């Protein structure tokens, strides 16, 4: 009998050796990774291949995979009407030493660079139209997947607990409408000047308005940009569910662990006052 695996340790792939992982991915996907193009993040590594494709590698603990699994990019390949990179193939394996899984997905190269929010206010009207068309098309789909923003499954209980812990006067946190969402809609996961939405690992059913709230919340450091997001996604953000999602996002900014140096904090405090007042009277 094999010895039990040790629990997953907190690992930052930006400063950990990954050569053995890269070698395994190259062998499995029959590609050669260009190490000079490698992008290393806390839990992912990506690189261009000799096939003019991109490979994204992720390390994830078992407890972040339970339920629906973590083949989000593969499942998203079946979604129509959305500007996203084509998915070509993938490979996953179980770590032999820790309670973690590894997964690599090979996709089409992105048509542009990740958006810098500092210049996002200069995005073209065509870019915003493509964003809106993609989010609307996504919400019209159906799936059995459940979204995992921040790698944690979104549930009614999680929404209620998070909101009422910070905004106890909001008594009714019932979500009325659920729809597919990308669940990690940050500026870093979209490209410009041509719009493309990537990193689909966490998509699934979520309260309607979650994506709009995530993009709005990630824009709060730049008031004019947050206002543009609110205008573009008004049908989501002005709904009761959308307001709840905006509060849900802001719990991590204005809650008990608020960072006084967070550039989003001042506007988030003003906006949450408005949202709480509107929800209490609706």
C-alpha positions as CSV (number, residue, x, y, z in Angstrom):
1,X,0.0,0.0,0.0
2,X,1.3,3.5,-0.9
3,X,2.0,5.9,1.9
4,X,-0.6,8.6,2.1
5,X,0.2,11.9,0.3
6,X,1.2,14.8,2.4
7,X,-1.2,17.7,2.5
8,X,-0.7,20.4,-0.1
9,X,1.8,23.0,0.9
10,X,1.6,26.7,-0.2
11,X,3.8,27.0,-3.2
12,X,4.6,30.1,-5.3
13,X,5.6,28.9,-8.8
14,X,7.3,32.2,-9.4
15,X,10.2,31.0,-7.3
16,X,10.0,27.2,-7.5
17,X,11.9,24.9,-9.9
18,X,9.5,23.8,-12.6
19,X,11.8,22.2,-15.2
20,X,10.5,18.7,-14.5
21,X,6.9,19.9,-15.0
22,X,7.8,21.6,-18.2
23,X,9.5,18.5,-19.5
24,X,6.5,16.3,-18.7
25,X,4.1,18.8,-20.5
26,X,6.4,18.9,-23.6
27,X,6.4,15.1,-23.8
28,X,2.6,14.8,-23.2
29,X,1.5,17.5,-25.6
30,X,4.3,16.9,-28.2
31,X,5.4,20.5,-28.2
32,X,8.5,22.4,-27.4
33,X,8.1,25.3,-24.9
34,X,10.0,28.5,-25.4
35,X,11.4,29.2,-22.0
36,X,12.2,32.8,-23.0
37,X,8.5,33.6,-23.3
38,X,7.6,32.0,-19.9
39,X,5.2,33.9,-17.7
40,X,5.3,32.7,-14.1
41,X,2.5,33.5,-11.6
42,X,1.8,32.3,-8.1
43,X,0.0,29.1,-9.2
44,X,0.4,29.0,-13.0
45,X,3.1,29.0,-15.6
46,X,2.6,29.7,-19.3
47,X,4.8,29.7,-22.4
48,X,4.7,29.9,-26.2
49,X,5.3,26.7,-28.1
50,X,7.0,25.8,-31.3
51,X,3.5,25.2,-32.8
52,X,2.7,28.9,-32.3
53,X,0.3,28.0,-29.5
54,X,0.2,28.8,-25.8
55,X,0.4,26.3,-23.0
56,X,-0.9,27.2,-19.5
57,X,0.1,25.0,-16.6
58,X,-1.6,25.1,-13.2
59,X,-1.0,23.5,-9.8
60,X,-4.1,23.1,-7.7
61,X,-4.7,21.3,-4.3
62,X,-7.3,18.5,-4.2
63,X,-9.7,20.6,-2.1
64,X,-9.9,23.2,-4.9
65,X,-10.9,20.5,-7.4
66,X,-13.7,18.7,-5.6
67,X,-17.0,18.5,-7.3
68,X,-16.9,19.6,-10.9
69,X,-13.2,19.1,-11.4
70,X,-11.1,21.8,-13.1
71,X,-11.3,21.3,-16.8
72,X,-12.8,24.7,-17.3
73,X,-10.8,25.6,-20.4
74,X,-11.8,22.4,-22.1
75,X,-15.5,22.8,-21.3
76,X,-15.4,26.4,-22.4
77,X,-14.4,25.2,-25.9
78,X,-18.0,24.4,-26.5
79,X,-19.3,27.9,-25.8
80,X,-20.5,29.9,-28.8
81,X,-20.6,33.6,-29.5
82,X,-17.7,34.5,-27.2
83,X,-14.4,36.0,-28.2
84,X,-11.9,33.5,-26.6
85,X,-8.8,31.6,-27.7
86,X,-9.5,28.2,-29.3
87,X,-8.6,25.2,-27.1
88,X,-6.6,22.4,-28.7
89,X,-5.8,19.9,-26.0
90,X,-4.8,19.3,-22.5
91,X,-3.2,16.9,-20.0
92,X,-3.6,16.4,-16.2
93,X,-1.8,14.3,-13.7
94,X,-1.7,13.6,-9.9
95,X,1.3,14.7,-8.0
96,X,3.1,11.7,-6.4
97,X,4.3,13.6,-3.3
98,X,1.5,16.1,-2.4
99,X,-2.3,16.3,-2.5
100,X,-2.2,18.4,-5.6
101,X,-3.0,18.0,-9.3
102,X,-1.3,19.5,-12.3
103,X,-3.0,20.5,-15.5
104,X,-1.7,21.9,-18.8
105,X,-3.9,23.3,-21.6
106,X,-2.8,24.2,-25.1
107,X,-4.7,27.1,-26.7
108,X,-4.5,29.5,-29.5
109,X,-2.2,32.5,-29.1
110,X,-3.9,35.6,-27.8
111,X,-4.7,38.3,-30.4
112,X,-3.3,41.1,-28.2
113,X,-1.8,41.9,-24.8
114,X,-3.6,41.8,-21.4
115,X,-5.4,45.1,-20.7
116,X,-3.6,47.7,-18.6
117,X,-6.4,49.2,-16.5
118,X,-4.4,52.5,-16.4
119,X,-5.2,53.0,-20.1
120,X,-8.4,51.1,-20.3
121,X,-10.4,54.3,-20.4
122,X,-9.1,54.7,-24.0
123,X,-10.5,51.4,-25.2
124,X,-12.5,51.7,-28.4
125,X,-16.3,51.5,-28.6
126,X,-15.7,48.3,-30.7
127,X,-13.8,46.8,-27.8
128,X,-16.7,47.5,-25.4
129,X,-19.2,46.1,-27.9
130,X,-17.2,42.9,-28.1
131,X,-17.1,42.6,-24.3
132,X,-20.8,43.1,-24.0
133,X,-21.6,40.6,-26.8
134,X,-19.4,38.0,-25.3
135,X,-20.8,38.4,-21.7
136,X,-24.4,38.4,-23.0
137,X,-23.7,35.3,-25.1
138,X,-22.1,33.5,-22.1
139,X,-25.1,34.3,-19.9
140,X,-27.4,32.7,-22.5
141,X,-25.7,29.3,-22.3
142,X,-26.5,26.5,-19.9
143,X,-24.1,24.4,-17.9
144,X,-23.9,22.0,-14.9
145,X,-20.7,23.7,-13.8
146,X,-20.7,26.0,-10.8
147,X,-18.5,29.0,-10.8
148,X,-15.5,29.1,-8.5
149,X,-14.4,32.8,-8.1
150,X,-11.1,32.9,-6.3
151,X,-11.2,29.0,-6.7
152,X,-14.0,28.8,-4.1
153,X,-17.5,27.6,-5.2
154,X,-20.1,30.4,-5.2
155,X,-23.2,29.4,-3.4
156,X,-26.2,31.2,-1.8
157,X,-24.8,30.4,1.6
158,X,-21.4,31.9,0.7
159,X,-23.0,35.1,-0.7
160,X,-25.2,35.5,2.4
161,X,-22.4,34.9,4.9
162,X,-20.0,37.2,3.2
163,X,-22.4,40.1,2.8
164,X,-24.1,40.0,6.2
165,X,-20.7,39.7,8.0
166,X,-19.8,43.2,6.6
167,X,-23.3,44.7,5.9
168,X,-25.6,43.3,8.5
169,X,-28.4,45.7,7.6
170,X,-28.9,43.9,4.3
171,X,-31.3,41.2,5.5
172,X,-32.4,39.8,2.1
173,X,-29.5,38.4,0.2
174,X,-31.5,35.9,-1.9
175,X,-30.2,35.5,-5.4
176,X,-33.1,35.3,-7.9
177,X,-31.3,34.6,-11.2
178,X,-28.3,32.4,-11.9
179,X,-26.4,32.3,-15.2
180,X,-23.0,31.1,-16.6
181,X,-20.2,33.5,-15.7
182,X,-16.5,33.6,-16.4
183,X,-15.9,34.2,-12.7
184,X,-12.5,35.8,-13.0
185,X,-13.3,38.9,-15.0
186,X,-10.2,41.0,-14.4
187,X,-8.4,43.3,-16.8
188,X,-5.5,40.9,-16.8
189,X,-7.8,38.2,-18.4
190,X,-8.8,40.3,-21.4
191,X,-6.8,41.6,-24.3
192,X,-6.6,44.8,-26.3
193,X,-6.7,46.4,-28.8
194,X,-8.7,43.3,-30.0
195,X,-11.0,42.0,-27.3
196,X,-10.5,38.4,-26.2
197,X,-11.4,36.8,-22.9
198,X,-9.1,34.0,-21.6
199,X,-8.4,31.9,-18.5
200,X,-11.6,29.9,-18.2
201,X,-10.7,27.6,-15.4
202,X,-13.3,28.9,-12.9
203,X,-16.4,29.5,-15.2
204,X,-19.8,28.1,-14.3
205,X,-23.2,29.0,-13.0
206,X,-23.2,32.1,-10.7
207,X,-25.5,34.9,-9.6
208,X,-26.3,37.0,-12.6
209,X,-24.1,40.1,-12.5
210,X,-21.1,38.4,-10.9
211,X,-18.9,39.1,-13.9
212,X,-20.0,42.7,-14.2
213,X,-19.4,43.3,-10.5
214,X,-15.9,41.7,-10.7
215,X,-14.9,44.0,-13.5
216,X,-16.4,47.0,-11.9
217,X,-14.8,46.2,-8.5
218,X,-11.4,45.8,-10.2
219,X,-11.8,49.2,-11.7
220,X,-12.6,51.2,-8.5
221,X,-9.1,52.6,-8.3
222,X,-9.9,54.6,-11.5
223,X,-13.3,56.2,-11.0
224,X,-13.9,57.1,-14.6
225,X,-13.2,53.5,-15.6
226,X,-15.5,52.1,-12.9
227,X,-18.2,54.5,-14.2
228,X,-17.7,53.2,-17.8
229,X,-18.1,49.6,-16.6
230,X,-21.2,50.5,-14.8
231,X,-22.7,52.2,-17.9
232,X,-21.8,49.3,-20.2
233,X,-23.1,46.6,-17.9
234,X,-26.0,48.6,-16.4
235,X,-28.6,45.9,-17.0
236,X,-26.6,43.6,-14.7
237,X,-25.3,46.0,-12.1
238,X,-28.6,47.9,-11.7
239,X,-30.5,44.7,-11.0
240,X,-31.0,43.5,-7.4
241,X,-28.7,40.5,-8.0
242,X,-26.1,42.7,-9.6
243,X,-26.1,45.0,-6.5
244,X,-25.7,42.0,-4.3
245,X,-22.7,40.9,-6.4
246,X,-21.2,44.3,-6.1
247,X,-21.5,44.2,-2.3
248,X,-20.1,40.6,-2.4
249,X,-17.0,41.8,-4.2
250,X,-16.5,44.7,-1.9
251,X,-16.6,42.6,1.2
252,X,-12.9,41.9,0.7
253,X,-12.1,45.6,0.3
254,X,-14.1,47.3,3.1
255,X,-14.4,44.4,5.5
256,X,-12.6,43.9,8.8
257,X,-9.3,43.1,7.0
258,X,-9.5,46.2,4.8
259,X,-6.1,47.5,3.6
260,X,-5.9,51.3,4.2
261,X,-3.5,51.5,1.3
262,X,-5.9,49.8,-1.1
263,X,-6.4,52.4,-3.9
264,X,-10.0,51.0,-4.4
265,X,-11.0,51.6,-0.7
266,X,-12.3,55.2,-0.8
267,X,-14.6,54.7,-3.8
268,X,-15.6,51.2,-2.5
269,X,-16.8,52.8,0.8
270,X,-18.9,55.4,-1.0
271,X,-20.4,52.8,-3.4
272,X,-21.3,50.3,-0.7
273,X,-23.1,53.0,1.2
274,X,-25.2,53.6,-1.9
275,X,-25.7,49.9,-2.6
276,X,-26.8,49.2,1.0
277,X,-29.3,52.0,0.9
278,X,-30.8,50.9,-2.4
279,X,-31.1,47.3,-1.4
280,X,-32.8,48.1,1.9
281,X,-35.5,50.2,0.1
282,X,-36.0,47.8,-2.9
